[in-house]
Amino acid sequence: MDVFEKLKKAKEKDAKFEQILGSMCTMPHEVARKAYEMFIETNLGDYELFKGTKELEEKAIEWVAKLLHAPSSYAGILTSGGTESNITALWIFKKLSKKKEVIVPKQAHFSFEKASSLLDLKLKVIDCNLYMKAKDIKGKINRDTACVVAIAGNTNFGYIDEIEEIAEICNEENVFLHVDAAFGGFVAPFISKKIFDFRAKISSICIDGHKMGMTCIPCGFLLLREKKWLEEIKVESKCTHTKYQFSLLGTRPGAAAAAVYAIMNYMGIEGYKKMAMRCMDVIWHLAKLLDEKGIEYFEPELNLLAIKVRNAREIAEKLAKLKWYVGVDEENETIRIVAMPHVTKDMINKFVNDLGKVIE
Ligand SMILES: Cc1ncc(COP(=O)(O)O)c(C=O)c1O
């Protein structure tokens, strides 16, 4: 069999985006794909060899810095996504603070568990309801605290923590505040009045291009308030043409920088705004259909809706048999629907119909 026949066969086994309702990833835009292909061989780990690609990376970082109101002292890193960004932020703040405790809300993404294990950090988990409020961290910061993590668009509910108020507390207590906006970063600026970025006194923020940014996997950004903090992770490369690296990864895809640069320029703020509003329209449509069927859910804040069910894992498995793939939160007994750009009202209509049968 021709190798491409084999590839085709393998792809046939994958779920199709017309069936995927619970993922935070989506079909990359044509423009991103084309740019990715053009730069497929480039390596940002050896950026001195790929000066043009490096410029695209810097321009893409600049675009995100502007979106998130970064001060002129900022620095940014293009990462492989939220996990790498979160690990890198905690790596930097551990080194700067020389402390080993990190405060995270209960809803924090599991990438912080990876960070804790890798960096030997102790996670102090705040038992907050649905999202973290300022009062939840009062009295929790102590002299071992390296950093507080807040979320703009948590993974299971899409809720935004009280970041402005939490930032005030962190500032008073003199601890770093990292904001995980991996999911919300490309939606909240366009549909929410909440301040979660550098307009609040935050130290760093991450945002993913391969989620609502419509670009190819892998693509995330980590932005730091102070460029000098990057020195903490500076490593001399003893083998490449490039002398220093400032990233967790070594070899890094320049194609990711080209793709995200291209799609940002193509979409522009207005394009992303339109897309975010369309996704919200789909999520409100879902809420309306659930209301009609008397199915309970958590009121959505972003384009993510958590449906209350009795046995989330079992329901998700039954739905998978009908070729609907949803997110599962066993702790809260919810199934998660994310209205990513590929999700249409038509898909939602058919899904709710099937959901009704499954939970009967
Ligand atoms: C809030 C949040 N942070 C971080 C991540 C991790 O992102 P990635 O899977 O791109 O590493 C996710 C993924 O869903 C997320 O929802």
The ligand as a MOL file (V3000), in Angstrom:
LIG
                    3D

  0  0  0     0  0            999 V3000
M  V30 BEGIN CTAB
M  V30 COUNTS 16 16 0 0 0
M  V30 BEGIN ATOM
M  V30 1 C -7.0760 27.2990 31.0270 0
M  V30 2 C -6.1280 26.3820 30.3290 0
M  V30 3 N -4.8130 26.5080 30.5460 0
M  V30 4 C -3.9130 25.7120 29.9490 0
M  V30 5 C -4.3030 24.7270 29.0760 0
M  V30 6 C -3.2800 23.8380 28.4200 0
M  V30 7 O -3.1300 24.1550 27.0940 0
M  V30 8 P -2.3570 23.1700 26.0870 0
M  V30 9 O -3.1740 21.9300 26.0100 0
M  V30 10 O -2.3140 23.9770 24.8330 0
M  V30 11 O -1.0060 22.9230 26.6300 0
M  V30 12 C -5.6740 24.5450 28.8140 0
M  V30 13 C -6.1330 23.5100 27.8960 0
M  V30 14 O -7.2780 23.2120 27.7570 0
M  V30 15 C -6.6050 25.3950 29.4590 0
M  V30 16 O -7.9250 25.2480 29.2870 0
M  V30 END ATOM
M  V30 BEGIN BOND
M  V30 1 1 1 2
M  V30 2 1 2 3
M  V30 3 2 2 15
M  V30 4 2 3 4
M  V30 5 1 4 5
M  V30 6 1 5 6
M  V30 7 2 5 12
M  V30 8 1 6 7
M  V30 9 1 7 8
M  V30 10 2 8 9
M  V30 11 1 8 10
M  V30 12 1 8 11
M  V30 13 1 12 13
M  V30 14 1 12 15
M  V30 15 2 13 14
M  V30 16 1 15 16
M  V30 END BOND
M  V30 END CTAB
M  END
